[in-house]
Amino acid sequence: MRQHVNPLSRVHQQPLELPAPADLFERPQQPLHLDIGSARGRFLLAMAPLQPEWNFLGVEIRRPLVEAAERDRLALASGNLRFLFCNANVSLLGWLGALPAGRLQRVTIQFPDPWFKNRHHKRRVLQSDLLEALAAALPAGGELFLQSDVTAVIEPMVALSEASGWFLRPPEDGRPWRADNPLPVATERERIVLAQGLPVYRVLYRRRAEAAHNPSASHAGH
Ligand SMILES: C[S@@+](CC[C@H](N)C(=O)[O-])C[C@H]1O[C@@H](n2cnc3c(N)ncnc32)[C@H](O)[C@@H]1O
């Protein structure tokens, strides 16, 4: 399996029409958790049975991983979980815009690919259009959870989130980084990093009711 795919390649720039929630889940009206870059899916495969009152959607740009995750999901007969192949920056924006108000309640972007070089920054998963679409779809209080083991990856995500003015870190979120994972399941990458005794950098945002006029007021302080 190739480690990275180039999201800017022509094939990954083709927009895909994603099914509406009504066509994805047994109980579409349940709150939705969207995991961007779900890879082999083990995080959501463990989350879905733990929180049956939520729906879970994983999106992933590497098709074979989505197919394998969907096979496991079908074997579990899990009506609150789906995995979709897409480039989140191309195919998710319109889909998010069409969601019923209040449906999306939690977004996770965990250990995204480390595109370090400046000339590769357009390959990073959290781009400003996607962040704006997430902010527009999340209700006030909705969660955006980011984690990575690479500061050069998480710092630009934090900078973008805070510059948008839409996201606030609650006081209980540690500074500069949140110490614990608020979710009951660690991702595949997270387990590897923790097993090596390496640090994980985490931030849990809540969507503000209104965009802040002075976004720097909510700065994480690093
Ligand atoms: C390093 S893996 C981490 C996977 C998982 N979140 C974890 O923590 O174990 C990052 C995943 O994001 C996916 N990804 C990167 N850019 C993406 C994009 N634009 N749209 C969807 N998925 C993307 C990659 O293919 C990869 O599987």
The ligand as an ORCA input file, in Angstrom:
! r2SCAN-3c Opt
* xyz 0 1
  C      -1.340      9.110      8.499
  S      -2.932      8.526      8.074
  C      -3.778      8.507      9.686
  C      -4.971      7.646      9.660
  C      -5.832      7.650     10.917
  N      -6.570      8.921     11.031
  C      -5.020      7.399     12.153
  O      -4.874      8.320     12.969
  O      -4.544      6.257     12.322
  C      -3.728      9.920      7.259
  C      -4.819      9.469      6.294
  O      -5.448     10.618      5.695
  C      -5.716     10.309      4.342
  N      -5.871     11.551      3.572
  C      -4.886     12.437      3.277
  N      -5.365     13.457      2.533
  C      -6.705     13.207      2.358
  C      -7.742     13.883      1.674
  N      -7.516     15.033      1.015
  N      -8.987     13.360      1.699
  C      -9.228     12.190      2.362
  N      -8.273     11.499      3.029
  C      -7.020     12.000      3.035
  C      -4.494      9.490      3.916
  O      -4.705      8.720      2.754
  C      -4.244      8.641      5.166
  O      -4.916      7.398      5.113
*
